[in-house]
Amino acid sequence: MTTIDNNRPPKLYYFSEREKLERSLSLGEFRLVPPQSLGSVAGELSYLILSLVQKPDGALFEGKQSADAYLVIHDTESFGERVHRAAQRILPNWAGIDAAVSYGKPSPLGRLFSQERQHAAEAEWRFAWRPMQARASANPVTIQLGSIADIAELRVND
């Protein structure tokens, strides 16, 4: 039997442009997007994901190099529950899960949660949703959790 450790880490970090992060902090606004780098495995393009990192110095990711600020999520349990509730309101017929990405070995959660070992410095924590019924592809969706200022803070890069 394979076990999945999806205990959320004590902190999560979200990198982006300051303007977007201010909206994330005040409105709880986050964009769920289809995965870009998974290839053409059947069904994976129907997923929507939200990626954060488990450490502020992670070598992540698509937006980190251009990010001028980041959010520190101090209460990851509350954040995770809010994210899933907000996604459920917009995507009622979708199933969601969140867990750490596995590096260098396949995740029990499948390819969506697996990366090559050389990407381990990213330390990604991924939220993912899939439709309960088969779909060809998914379009990005913006969710709003409401203010997360009680559980997060905005920091500017030095």
C-alpha positions in Angstrom: 0.0 0.0 0.0 1.3 3.4 -1.0 0.8 6.3 1.4 0.6 9.9 0.3 2.0 12.6 2.7 -0.2 15.6 1.9 0.3 17.3 5.3 0.7 20.9 4.3 4.0 22.5 5.2 4.1 25.2 7.9 4.5 28.0 5.3 3.9 28.4 1.6 5.2 31.1 -0.7 3.6 32.5 -3.8 5.7 34.6 -6.3 4.3 37.1 -8.8 4.2 40.8 -9.7 3.4 43.0 -6.7 0.1 44.3 -8.2 -1.2 40.7 -8.6 -0.1 39.8 -5.1 -1.9 42.8 -3.6 -5.1 41.4 -5.2 -4.2 38.0 -3.8 -3.8 39.4 -0.3 -6.8 41.7 -0.3 -9.3 39.6 -2.4 -7.8 36.1 -2.2 -7.5 36.2 -6.0 -5.7 33.3 -7.5 -5.6 31.9 -11.1 -6.0 28.2 -11.7 -4.3 27.2 -15.0 -3.8 24.1 -17.1 -0.4 22.5 -16.6 2.0 23.6 -19.4 4.8 21.0 -19.3 3.2 17.6 -19.0 3.2 16.7 -22.6 0.3 15.1 -24.3 -0.7 12.4 -21.9 -4.5 11.9 -22.4 -6.6 13.7 -19.9 -3.9 15.8 -18.2 -4.7 18.9 -20.0 -8.1 18.9 -18.4 -6.6 19.6 -15.0 -6.3 23.1 -13.4 -3.5 23.8 -11.0 -2.2 26.4 -8.6 1.5 26.2 -7.7 3.2 27.6 -4.6 6.6 26.7 -3.1 7.6 25.4 0.3 10.6 27.6 0.8 11.2 31.2 -0.1 14.6 30.5 -1.8 13.2 27.7 -4.0 14.6 28.0 -7.6 11.0 28.2 -8.8 9.4 28.7 -11.4 7.8 30.2 -14.4 7.2 33.6 -12.8 9.8 33.8 -10.0 12.5 35.4 -12.2 10.2 38.3 -13.1 8.5 38.5 -9.7 9.2 41.6 -7.6 7.4 40.4 -4.5 5.9 37.3 -2.9 3.2 36.2 -0.4 4.1 34.3 2.7 1.2 32.1 3.7 1.5 31.6 7.5 -1.6 29.4 8.0 -1.4 26.8 5.3 -4.3 24.7 6.6 -6.7 27.6 6.5 -5.4 28.7 3.2 -5.8 25.2 1.7 -9.3 24.9 2.9 -10.2 28.4 1.6 -8.7 27.6 -1.8 -10.6 24.3 -2.1 -13.9 25.9 -1.0 -13.5 28.8 -3.6 -12.6 26.3 -6.3 -15.6 24.1 -5.5 -18.0 27.1 -5.9 -16.7 27.8 -9.4 -15.9 24.2 -10.4 -18.7 22.2 -8.7 -18.2 19.0 -10.7 -14.5 18.9 -10.2 -12.4 17.0 -7.6 -9.5 18.8 -5.9 -6.3 17.7 -4.0 -3.1 19.3 -2.9 0.3 17.8 -2.1 4.0 18.2 -2.5 5.4 17.5 -5.9 7.7 14.4 -5.9 11.1 14.8 -7.5 13.1 12.0 -9.1 10.5 9.3 -8.5 6.8 8.9 -9.5 4.2 10.3 -7.1 1.4 8.0 -6.1 -0.8 10.9 -7.3 0.5 10.5 -10.9 2.4 12.5 -13.4 0.8 15.7 -12.4 2.6 15.6 -9.1 5.9 14.2 -10.4 9.0 16.1 -11.7 12.5 15.2 -12.7 15.1 15.2 -9.9 16.9 18.3 -11.3 13.9 20.4 -10.4 14.0 19.4 -6.7 15.1 22.9 -5.7 11.7 24.2 -6.7 10.1 22.5 -3.7 6.7 22.9 -5.3 3.3 22.5 -3.5 0.6 21.9 -6.0 -3.2 22.3 -5.8 -4.9 20.5 -8.6 -8.5 19.9 -9.8 -9.8 17.5 -12.4 -13.3 17.3 -13.9 -15.4 14.4 -12.6 -16.4 13.7 -16.3 -13.9 13.6 -19.1 -13.2 16.8 -20.9 -10.8 17.6 -23.7 -9.1 20.6 -22.1 -9.7 23.2 -19.4 -9.5 27.0 -19.5 -7.9 29.1 -16.8 -10.2 30.1 -13.9 -9.8 32.9 -11.3 -11.0 32.1 -7.8 -11.5 34.6 -4.9 -11.1 33.4 -1.4 -11.8 36.8 0.3 -9.1 38.6 2.1 -6.2 36.4 3.3 -4.5 39.3 5.2 -5.2 37.4 8.5 -3.1 34.4 7.4 -0.6 35.9 4.9 1.7 38.8 4.3 3.2 40.5 1.3 7.0 40.8 1.1 9.0 42.8 -1.5 12.1 41.2 -3.0 15.4 42.7 -1.9 
